[in-house]
Amino acid sequence: MKVTEGMIQKLEKIKTRYEDVGEMLSDPAVISNQKQFKELSKEHSDLSPIVEIFERYKKHKQEFDDCEEMISLETNPDMKAMFKQELDELREAIEQDGQDIKIAMLPKDPNENNNVIMEIRAGAGGDEAALFGTELMKMYRHYADLNHWKVEEVNMNYTELGGAKELVFMITGSGVYGKLKFESGVHRVQRVPETESQGRVHTSTVTVAVLPEAEDVEVVLNENDIKVDTYRSGGAGGQHVNKTESAIRMTHLPTGIVVECQDERSQIKNREKAMKVLKSRVYDYYQSQAEKEYAENRKMQVGTGDRSERIRTYNFPQGRVTDHRIGLTLYSLDKFMLGDMDEMISALQIAVQNKLLENVED
C-alpha cells in the first residue's frame, strides 16, 4: 500500500504527540495524578506501534532513495544489477510498511485489554445441553491456563447430573476481552449423549455471553437504583450453607438486570463480585442499546456481540469444530476442547481486521 503525503503529515503529528506524552509521563505532577498517568500511559502504549512502523518506513524509504541514486551513477553492469535487486526488496518492504501502518491506525476496541465476565447457559437440548455447558467452561479454563490468565467463579448453578444451568465467572489477565469477545453467541454441539442407548446423534445448544469488565470510570451506578437481597447459599458447603446468609442478589431497578453471587463464604466478597458483574451487565446493556443504530458495524465485527447468533458447531462424531461466521472448520476438536483455540481466534481477528480495512478503503 502506498503511503500518501497526507498520511505522512498525519503520522508526523502522531509521532510528535507520542514524544509529548512521553515527556508528560516523567512530569512529577502527572505521576502524582493516578487517573491522568493511567490515561497517558495507555495513549503512549497505543501510539507506540504506529510510531515504530513509521520510523521503519522512513528508514526503508531513505535506503530506497539512496539505492536509486547509486543505480543512476553506477556504470558497472554487475553492480547495477545488484543495486536493482536491492531496490526491488526495498520496494516490497515499503509496500509492507504501508500495509502495516494502515492496520496499526485502524480504530481500536476500547475494551480490548479489559478483563471479562463470562456467562454460560444451557439452551435447547435439556440435560445434554447443560452437560456440554460444563465442558465449555472447562475449555475456557484450559485456554485461560495456556494464556496465564486467572479464573474466578461468581455463580455456579449446576443440575443434578452436573450440567450447567448457569455458570458465571471472571477471567482476568492481559488482553482477555480482545481474544474472548468472539465467543459470544450460540454454540451448537452434535454428538451421541451418554444416556442415549440407540446411539443417535443429538443436537443441543449452549449460549455464551462475554462482557468486558466495566471500570468505575465507564459506568456509575446510583445506589438508590440497586436492590440488594441476601439469602443462604445452595449446593455444597456443609453446615456453613445452612447457617449464614452469605449469598447476594442485586437487582438494577431501571433495567431489571439481576445478578447473584454465592461462590464466596464472605458476604462482603460476594457483594464485591456481584457489583462487578452488575456494572458489566449494565454497561453492556446500554452499549448494546446505543449500537442498535449501527447494525452494519456489528456485522462488520464478524458477529462478536449477538448472543442469538449461532456462531459455532462442535461435531464430535466427525471430530470437527466449525465457526459459521468465517466458514472455518478445524478437524482437531479434541485439542480444541483442551484449550487449543488460538488458530480459530486468530482467524476471527484477521477477518475483523480485513472487514475494517475494506471499510476504510470504501
Buried (B, 14 or more C-beta within 10 A) or exposed (E): BEBEEEBBEBBEEBBEBBEEBBEBBEEEEBEEEEEBBEBBEEBBEBBBBBBEBBEBBBEBBEBBEEBBEBBEEBEEEEEBEBBBEBBEBBEEBBBBBBEBBBBBBEEEBEBBBBBBBBBBBBBEBBBBBBBBBBBBBEBBBBBBEEBEBEBBBBBBBBBEEEBBEBBBBBBBBEEBBBBBBBBBBBBBBBBBBEEEEEEEBBBBBBBBBBBBBBBEEBBEBEEEEBEEEEEBBEEEBEEEBEEBEBBBBBBBEEBEBBBBBBBBEEBEBBBEBBBBBBBBBBBBBBBEEEEEEEEEEBEBBBBBBBBEBBBBBBBBEEBBBBBBBBEBEBEBBEBBBBBBBEEBBEBBBEBBEEBBBEEEEE
